[in-house]
Amino acid sequence: MTQKRFSNQTVIVTGAGEGIGYEVARQFCAEGASLLLNDILPRRAQAAAEAIASETGAPCIACPGDVADVDTVRALAQQAVETFGGLNVCVCNAGLTSWGDFFEYKPADFERVLNVNLRGSYFLAQAAARQFRKAGTGGRIVLMSSVTGHRAVPYLSAYGMTKAALEMLARNLVLELSPHGITINCVAPGAVITPRNLSDDPDYEARWGNLIPVGQAIQTADIANAVLFLAAPESAKITGQAIVVDGGWTSTSPIPDTDYGKDYKN
């Protein structure tokens, strides 16, 4: 019987109650990983973990909590070691999309998006890297960026800034993590069909599909495929990079004619 790619490995995925994070977690478990599934909503985390465990047969533990809290992310890394004996992969997926007119953007909104997207990812990566260094076995860290870190989108100034910052973080940490056998990379999704995006815009799939060169909006599985690729042993020499999964959108970068995001002005 062929061994699955992530058998005997422990993985953390944050923001995995639905959407991209859920599919990333599901694919890791389908490939044999033991997984800690984080989401800010306890019921959603538990439901997602139970569904994945039932489908894949792999251990999947719900770990609810707000990643903006440093104690929460440090506890995640510690729980991985205490429950499964170690940690191999950390996917910092949790993020907050924050729309707003720059002229009216509120300090409280600014602080929240930075705390979730940057503080949460930074200190979870730190906690995971400390465990990797202590174990001496190396590890993989994947940060979730966005095409908005590469191209301007109206009303997403703060959000886009955080996503560009995550890519700089990955490049910078190559210097400190590489001597310990730790790689760190980003995946930058384009327009992905998720429950949240469909809730914001029921025509999301068709609207964006018409603007993307390949003719289709991105599926959560497309993003998960890239994450698992970066986490696999075959990617040991890839670090400090950002893989853009957008169907070619950043080559053309059109925005829907509907003044997308206008309803999010403060």
N, C-alpha and C positions, 0 to 999 in steps of 0.2 A: 504494500500500500504506500502511495506517495505521501511524503510528509508535507503538511501544509506550510505555507511560507512563514507564518508567525507562530508556529507551535512552540510552546515553552517560553513564550515572550509575554511580558506584561506591558499594557498600553494604557495611557491616560488620554481621554478625549474630552475636552470641555465644550460647553454649549451644545450638547449632543442629544437634547430632548426631541429635536425635530430637525428637518432640513438637512443642510450639508453635514453637520456634526453627527446626526443620527446615521446617515449613510456611511460616513467614515467609520464610525463605531461598528456598524453592522458588517462591513467588509472585513475589518480586522478580526472580528469574532468568527466570521465565516472561514477565515484563513488560519484559525486555530489559536488566536491570542486570548489571554485572560485580560479583561478590560474593566477599568473604572470609568464610569459614565457620569459626567458632571452636567448639571443644568441648574439654573437659578430657581426653578420651580420644582419643589419636592415631588409632587404628584406626577409631573411630566417626566422627571428623571426616573422615577420608579417604573412607570408604565413603559418607557422606552427600554430600560434595562431588562424588564421581564419579557418584552416582545422579542428582543434580540437573543436573549438566552434561550427562549423557547424555539426560535427558528434555527439557531445555529448549534445549540447544544454546548456552547462555550460559556465559561463563567463571565457574567457581566453584572457588575455591582453598581447600584445607584449611589451617587455621591453628590447630593444637592448642595448648593452654596453659591454665593456671589464671588466671582473670581477677582473682583476689585478689592476684596479683603485678603491681605497677605497671609494671614493665619489660615484662611481657607485653602489657598493653593499649596501652602507648605504642608498642610495636613493631607492633601491628596497624594503628594509624593511619598510621605511617610506611610500612608495607608497601603500604598502599592507594595512597599517593602514588607510591611507587617502581614499583609494578607496573602501575597503571592511569592514572597521571598526576594523580590527585586523589581527593577524597573528597566525597560528597554527602549520604549518609545513614548514621547510626549507630544501631543497635538494640541497646540494652543488655538483652539477654534472659536471660543466664546468671544462675541463682539456685539457692539451696540451700534446700529445705524441711527444717525442723528441728523435729520434734515433741519435747515433753518436759514433764513435770510441773514447774510453776514451783518448787515446794518443793524439788525435787531437781536442778534444771537445773545442768549443769556449766559452769564458766567456759570450758573448752576448746570446748564446743559453742557457747557464746555468741560467742566470738571468731571461730569459723569462719563462722557464719552472717552475722555482721556484715562480715567480710572479703570474703566472696563477694558478698553482696547489696548492700552499701553501698559498701565500698571499691572493689570491682570496677567498679560502675556509675559512681561518682563520677569515678574517674580515667580511665575510658574516655571518658566524656562530656567531661572536660577535654581529653584528647588529641585527640578529634575536633574540639572547638570551636577549639582552637589551629590546627588545619589549616584549618578553615573561615575563621577570621579572617585567616590568612596569605594564603589564596587570594583573599579579598575577594568571594567569590561566595555567601556565606550557606550554610545547610545545615539539616538536620533531625536532631534527636536524639529517640529514643523510648525511654523507660524502661519496664520491665515491672513493674508493681505487682501488686495482687491484691485481691480482695474482702476478704481478711483484713486489709487496711489500712483497711477501712471498718466491718467487723463482727467481733465477738469470736467466735473458734472455739476450743474447748477444746484445750489443750496446744500452742497455736501462739503463745504470747506473744512470744517473741523474733522469730520469722518475721514475724508480723503487724506488729510494731514497725518492722521494716526496710522493709516495703512501704508503710506510712504515711509513713515518712521519705522515700522516693523521691518521693512526690507533693509533699511540702513542698519537696524539692530542685527539682523542676520549677517550682513557683511562684516560688521565690526566684530562680532563675537567669534568669527572664524579664527581670529588671532589668539583668543584665550581658550577656546574649546578644542581646537584641533590637536594640541599636544596630548589631550586625554582621550582621543579616539571618538570625539563627539562631533557629529555633523549638525548643522542648523541651516534650514532652508525655508523658503516661503512658497505658498501656492496662492496665486492671485486670481480668484474667480471673476468671471464676467457676469452677464445677466443670467442668473440661475433660477430655475423654476422651483420655488419653495413655498410652503404654506403661507409664510409671511408676505412674500412678494405677490402671491395670488390674492391675498386678503387686501393688500393695498391697491391692486389693479387686477381685476378678473380677466382682463385681456392681455395680461403681461406676456404670456407665451407667444401669442401671435404678434403683438406689438414689437417685441424685441427680436423675434425671429425674422421679421422683415428688414431689420437693420443690421443683422449679423451676416458677414460674408458667407458662412457655410449654410445659411438659411434656416437655422434652428437655434432657439435658446438653449442654454446649457442645462444638462441634467445633474442632479446631485452626484450620480454615479461617476460622471466625468471628473468631478473634483476629487472624489474619494480615490479614483484610480491614480491620480497624480500624487496624492498624499501617500498611498501605500507604496508607490514606486520610490519615493524619496526615503521611505522608512526601511526599504528592503536592503539586504546585504549587498546586492549588486550596485547600489548607489553610494557605496562607501567613499568614493572619490568626488562626490558632488556635495559641495557645501558653500554657503554664502550666496546662494542663487535664489531667483524667484521664477517659478514656472507660471506663466500666464495661460489660463484655460478660459478662453473667451470666444472661440470660433472665429478669431480674426478681427474682433471688434476694435481693438486698439490700433489696428492699421488704418481704420477709417473714422472711427469714433463719432458716429452720428447719434444725436439725441432725439427721442420721439417728438413729434410736432405738437404734442399735447402740453408742452411746458411742464415736463415731468418734474414733480416735486413742488409745484407751486402751492399745493394745499398744505405744505409743511412750513410755510412762512410763519414766524412767530408773531 
